[in-house]
Amino acid sequence: MSGRPSFARRATLRRSARLLASFRHEQTDPALFYGGVATDTADLVRDFYRDLTGHGLDGATVLDVGGGPGYFADEFTAAGARYIPVEPDPSEMHAAGLTVPGAVRGSGMALPFRDDAVDICLSSNVAEHVPQPWSMADEMLRVTKTGGLMIFSYTVWLGPFGGHETGPWHYLGGEFAARRYRRKQGREPKNRFGRSLFAVTAAEGVRWAARTGDRARVLAVFPRYHPRWAWWLVRIPGLRELLVSNLVVVVAKR
Ligand SMILES: C[S@@+](CC[C@H](N)C(=O)[O-])C[C@H]1O[C@@H](n2cnc3c(N)ncnc32)[C@H](O)[C@@H]1O
């Protein structure tokens, strides 16, 4: 691929507004929320895969690390891909009554797959939930075939959604925000800082991409939900931590 990614033309202000509006349904109507995000994610993956290989998703194996119950399954299957979610948490695997044939139980930090196994390895909003996100990124690259695509997207800690349900108090510290949530709600947050929620920075993603060197070619690093004209934010240290919100790192395995 050379030049501007095809996906850039989809990254309009209208799309950003649509996605932002769907975020408030995450807890109350997951089907509505995930439906919109699933379509957008399949478009993202399809565009980069086509830029890279000249082919659509037909026949491609897509490993979705931390795919929960497989919210994205229908979109990828409809596109002709062989979709395999990997998920360590059995209760997440059965959330929303979904069952995806071929779903695998396992952790992104030690993927139960051989080297060079899949055409596309994706993780969406998972890295901030694992204690060693960059080991997970290395694992994802390991299982991706030479010439295949890896897409790693996560919520940046200092962004507006970094604290998840404990935000915006995470700006005063993750532990403080978690304790405050418990005090106010009478229960632990689902995303508990230090256990299932971690402070992952945008700078770390940029550095991981730069480090892949001889293992991968960097295709794009951009804010997932922003319009194209705001993608420059990833290049500004400090500001990117506050405003990028969700960083996507896209690489092709050498
Ligand atoms: C916020 S959900 C993201 C679900 C979906 N990928 C999406 O984009 O909406 C985070 C998921 O990461 C999973 N997860 C947590 N630790 C993980 C690990 N070590 N390896 C893989 N997935 C993990 C959680 O169980 C959960 O299903």
PDBQT file of the ligand as one rigid body, heavy atoms in Angstrom, charges set to zero:
ROOT
HETATM    1  C1  LIG A 301     -14.572  -3.884  26.033  1.00  0.00    +0.000 C 
HETATM    2  S1  LIG A 301     -14.564  -5.556  25.564  1.00  0.00    +0.000 S 
HETATM    3  C2  LIG A 301     -14.273  -5.430  23.825  1.00  0.00    +0.000 C 
HETATM    4  C3  LIG A 301     -15.173  -6.336  23.027  1.00  0.00    +0.000 C 
HETATM    5  C4  LIG A 301     -15.045  -6.161  21.507  1.00  0.00    +0.000 C 
HETATM    6  N1  LIG A 301     -13.721  -6.559  21.065  1.00  0.00    +0.000 N 
HETATM    7  C5  LIG A 301     -15.340  -4.736  21.078  1.00  0.00    +0.000 C 
HETATM    8  O1  LIG A 301     -14.563  -4.122  20.369  1.00  0.00    +0.000 OA
HETATM    9  O2  LIG A 301     -16.405  -4.230  21.425  1.00  0.00    +0.000 OA
HETATM   10  C6  LIG A 301     -13.021  -6.149  26.172  1.00  0.00    +0.000 C 
HETATM   11  C7  LIG A 301     -12.871  -7.647  26.011  1.00  0.00    +0.000 C 
HETATM   12  O3  LIG A 301     -11.504  -8.013  26.257  1.00  0.00    +0.000 OA
HETATM   13  C8  LIG A 301     -11.543  -9.257  26.907  1.00  0.00    +0.000 C 
HETATM   14  N2  LIG A 301     -10.256  -9.558  27.541  1.00  0.00    +0.000 N 
HETATM   15  C9  LIG A 301      -9.868  -9.275  28.800  1.00  0.00    +0.000 A 
HETATM   16  N3  LIG A 301      -8.630  -9.778  29.046  1.00  0.00    +0.000 NA
HETATM   17  C10 LIG A 301      -8.232 -10.373  27.893  1.00  0.00    +0.000 A 
HETATM   18  C11 LIG A 301      -7.069 -11.108  27.505  1.00  0.00    +0.000 A 
HETATM   19  N4  LIG A 301      -6.056 -11.314  28.349  1.00  0.00    +0.000 N 
HETATM   20  N5  LIG A 301      -7.022 -11.609  26.256  1.00  0.00    +0.000 NA
HETATM   21  C12 LIG A 301      -8.029 -11.417  25.390  1.00  0.00    +0.000 A 
HETATM   22  N6  LIG A 301      -9.166 -10.741  25.710  1.00  0.00    +0.000 NA
HETATM   23  C13 LIG A 301      -9.264 -10.242  26.949  1.00  0.00    +0.000 A 
HETATM   24  C14 LIG A 301     -12.695  -9.102  27.872  1.00  0.00    +0.000 C 
HETATM   25  O4  LIG A 301     -13.134 -10.321  28.421  1.00  0.00    +0.000 OA
HETATM   26  C15 LIG A 301     -13.734  -8.440  26.971  1.00  0.00    +0.000 C 
HETATM   27  O5  LIG A 301     -14.501  -9.369  26.261  1.00  0.00    +0.000 OA
ENDROOT
TORSDOF 0
